[in-house]
Amino acid sequence: MIHVDPNLPKQWKKLELNVQFRSNHYVISIESEKVSVLLTAAENDQVQGCVNNVMVELKKGIPCLVS
């Protein structure tokens, strides 16, 4: 399960990452007040994740936004 709990430096407005974790591919976008995780490729159409200490279901092709 992927865990995303960022702490963006105050000087930065946004950080976007392409991540491969356990044969799943993600695009993670971090801004000061929100985090978006997009599952772009996976063995299953849905995987569990933890974003800002919130358990979420990530569905392939649908961004998951947590404020």
C-alpha positions as a printed Julia matrix, in Angstrom:
67×3 Matrix{Float64}:
  0.0    0.0     0.0
  1.33   3.42   -0.93
  1.48   6.09    1.8
  1.66   9.79    0.89
  2.06  12.28    3.74
  3.96  15.24    2.29
  5.46  18.27    3.94
  6.05  20.76    1.14
  8.51  23.59    1.91
  6.71  26.95    2.28
  8.65  28.42   -0.67
  7.34  25.73   -3.06
  3.94  26.09   -4.71
  3.66  22.61   -6.21
  5.51  19.34   -6.65
  4.46  16.64   -9.11
  6.02  13.17   -9.18
  5.68  10.05  -11.3
  6.15   7.07   -9.01
  6.32   3.33   -9.54
  5.56   1.31   -6.4
  4.99  -2.48   -6.36
  4.18  -2.65  -10.11
  1.68   0.21   -9.86
  2.29   3.59  -11.48
  1.1    6.84   -9.85
  1.15  10.56  -10.56
  1.32  12.43   -7.25
  0.63  16.17   -7.2
  1.32  18.07   -3.98
  0.22  21.65   -3.28
  0.15  23.58    0.0
 -3.45  22.66    0.84
 -4.13  19.5    -1.18
 -2.7   16.26   -2.49
 -3.85  14.44   -5.61
 -2.94  10.82   -6.36
 -3.71   9.31   -9.76
 -3.29   5.58  -10.35
 -2.23   5.38  -14.0
 -1.28   1.71  -14.39
 -1.84  -1.29  -12.13
 -2.48  -5.01  -12.1
 -5.89  -4.29  -10.53
 -8.28  -1.47  -11.41
 -8.39  -0.44   -7.75
 -5.82  -0.37   -4.92
 -5.78   0.94   -1.37
 -3.62   3.84   -0.29
 -3.1    6.26    2.57
 -3.02   9.99    1.76
 -2.51  12.52    4.58
 -3.36   9.76    7.09
 -6.69   9.04    5.35
 -7.34   5.56    3.92
 -8.47   5.85    0.29
 -9.44   3.59   -2.61
 -7.46   4.55   -5.69
 -9.2    3.7    -8.96
 -7.24   3.57  -12.19
 -7.64   6.8   -14.18
 -9.6    8.68  -11.48
 -7.69  11.26   -9.4
 -8.07  11.01   -5.63
 -8.0   14.47   -4.04
 -7.37  14.92   -0.3
 -7.29  18.37    1.33
